Amino acid sequence: MELEHIKGLVSLMVENDLSRIEIREGDTHILLRRGQPVVTAVQAGPAMQVGMPAGIPAMPVAQPAAAAPPMAAANETLIRSPMVGTFYSKPDPSSANFVSIGDSVNANSVVCLIEAMKVFNEIKAECTGRITRMLVENGKAVEYDQPLFAVAST
């Protein structure tokens, strides 16, 4: 597997907003994931040298330690992502965030947008309280059930 081929797969993922690509070719297995703390590429046996000139070692696979998921304090509720997609904290780049730390929300308050397959979905708080933490950065990929905000009960 050549580095340019892997770069092409990553570009394909970004262009099509894919969160996962898995390819198997003989003994070669590659798994790429976006929006998650771990990205792995695994090659087994003699396939490590397929397509590579003799004497060039295969690249080692780095696996960063997974970050601990955010936890809610005793008086907090976590607003979680109902889908996989891209998180947007504001309706458009020139606007202010839907909510900021310290803002009060109710069940019908829109707190963010999540784009999935070119559709922008409004995400509502579905709880009452005050935003205490924003757990995702604007424009970042999110997974299903990933915590987005922490809300303290009022």
C-alpha positions as CSV (number, residue, x, y, z in Angstrom):
1,M,0.0,0.0,0.0
2,E,1.6,3.3,-1.1
3,L,1.4,6.5,0.9
4,E,-0.2,8.3,-2.1
5,H,-2.9,5.6,-2.2
6,I,-3.7,6.2,1.5
7,K,-3.7,10.0,1.0
8,G,-6.2,9.5,-1.9
9,L,-8.4,7.4,0.4
10,V,-8.3,10.1,3.1
11,S,-9.2,12.8,0.5
12,L,-12.1,10.6,-0.7
13,M,-13.4,10.4,2.9
14,V,-13.3,14.2,3.4
15,E,-14.9,14.9,0.0
16,N,-17.8,12.5,0.7
17,D,-18.1,13.1,4.4
18,L,-17.3,9.4,5.2
19,S,-16.5,8.4,8.7
20,R,-15.0,5.0,7.8
21,I,-13.3,3.1,5.0
22,E,-12.2,-0.5,5.2
23,I,-10.3,-2.3,2.4
24,R,-9.0,-5.8,2.1
25,E,-6.7,-6.9,-0.6
26,G,-5.2,-10.3,-0.1
27,D,-3.3,-10.2,3.2
28,T,-3.5,-6.4,3.4
29,H,-6.2,-4.9,5.5
30,I,-6.6,-1.1,5.9
31,L,-9.1,0.6,8.2
32,L,-9.4,4.4,8.2
33,R,-11.8,6.3,10.6
34,R,-12.5,10.0,10.8
35,G,-13.8,11.8,13.9
36,Q,-12.5,9.2,16.3
37,P,-9.4,9.2,18.5
38,V,-7.9,6.0,17.0
39,V,-6.9,5.6,13.4
40,T,-5.5,2.1,12.5
41,A,-3.9,0.6,9.5
42,V,-2.9,-3.1,9.8
43,Q,-0.9,-5.2,7.4
44,A,-0.2,-8.8,8.0
45,G,2.5,-11.2,6.8
46,P,4.3,-10.9,3.5
47,A,1.8,-8.4,2.2
48,M,3.8,-5.7,4.0
49,Q,6.1,-5.7,1.0
50,V,3.5,-5.9,-1.8
51,G,4.1,-3.0,-4.3
52,M,7.2,-1.9,-2.5
53,P,10.8,-2.4,-3.8
54,A,12.8,-5.0,-2.0
55,G,14.6,-3.6,1.1
56,I,12.2,-0.9,1.9
57,P,10.6,-1.5,5.3
58,A,6.9,-1.2,5.9
59,M,5.8,1.9,7.8
60,P,5.0,1.3,11.5
61,V,1.4,2.0,12.6
62,A,1.0,4.6,15.3
63,Q,-2.0,4.2,17.6
64,P,-2.6,7.3,19.9
65,A,-4.1,6.6,23.3
66,A,-7.9,7.1,23.3
67,A,-9.1,10.1,25.2
68,A,-11.5,9.4,28.1
69,P,-15.1,10.4,27.2
70,P,-16.4,13.5,28.9
71,M,-18.4,12.7,32.1
72,A,-21.3,14.6,33.6
73,A,-21.0,16.1,37.1
74,A,-23.7,15.2,39.6
75,N,-25.9,18.2,38.6
76,E,-25.2,18.0,34.9
77,T,-26.9,16.5,31.9
78,L,-25.0,15.7,28.7
79,I,-26.5,16.7,25.4
80,R,-25.4,14.0,23.0
81,S,-25.3,13.7,19.2
82,P,-28.2,11.8,17.8
83,M,-26.2,11.0,14.6
84,V,-22.8,10.9,12.9
85,G,-21.9,14.1,11.1
86,T,-20.1,17.4,11.3
87,F,-20.8,19.7,14.3
88,Y,-21.6,23.4,13.7
89,S,-21.9,25.7,16.7
90,K,-23.4,28.5,14.6
91,P,-25.9,28.8,11.7
92,D,-23.3,30.3,9.4
93,P,-19.6,31.5,9.6
94,S,-20.5,35.1,10.2
95,S,-23.1,34.5,13.0
96,A,-22.7,34.0,16.7
97,N,-22.9,30.6,18.3
98,F,-26.4,29.2,19.0
99,V,-25.4,28.9,22.7
100,S,-22.3,29.8,24.8
101,I,-21.2,28.8,28.3
102,G,-23.5,30.3,30.8
103,D,-26.5,30.5,28.5
104,S,-29.9,29.2,29.7
105,V,-31.6,26.6,27.6
106,N,-34.9,24.8,27.6
107,A,-36.1,21.6,25.8
108,N,-36.8,23.5,22.6
109,S,-33.6,25.6,22.4
110,V,-31.5,24.9,19.3
111,V,-27.9,24.3,20.5
112,C,-26.1,23.4,17.3
113,L,-26.4,21.9,13.8
114,I,-25.1,18.6,12.7
115,E,-24.6,18.1,9.0
116,A,-25.1,14.6,7.7
117,M,-25.1,13.8,4.0
118,K,-25.4,17.5,3.0
119,V,-28.5,17.9,5.3
120,F,-28.2,20.3,8.3
121,N,-30.1,19.0,11.3
122,E,-31.0,21.3,14.2
123,I,-30.2,19.7,17.5
124,K,-32.3,20.8,20.5
125,A,-31.3,20.8,24.1
126,E,-34.1,18.5,25.2
127,C,-33.4,19.6,28.8
128,T,-33.6,22.7,30.9
129,G,-30.6,24.4,32.6
130,R,-27.4,26.4,31.9
131,I,-24.6,25.4,29.5
132,T,-21.5,24.7,31.6
133,R,-19.3,23.1,29.0
134,M,-19.0,22.9,25.2
135,L,-17.4,19.6,24.4
136,V,-16.9,19.8,20.6
137,E,-15.2,22.4,18.4
138,N,-17.0,24.0,15.5
139,G,-16.5,22.1,12.3
140,K,-15.4,18.8,13.9
141,A,-16.7,15.4,13.1
142,V,-18.9,13.8,15.7
143,E,-20.1,10.2,16.3
144,Y,-23.5,8.9,17.3
145,D,-24.1,9.5,21.1
146,Q,-20.9,11.6,21.5
147,P,-21.4,14.3,24.2
148,L,-21.7,17.8,22.7
149,F,-22.6,20.0,25.7
150,A,-22.9,19.7,29.5
151,V,-26.0,21.4,31.0
152,A,-26.3,22.1,34.8
153,S,-29.8,21.8,36.2
154,T,-31.3,25.1,37.4
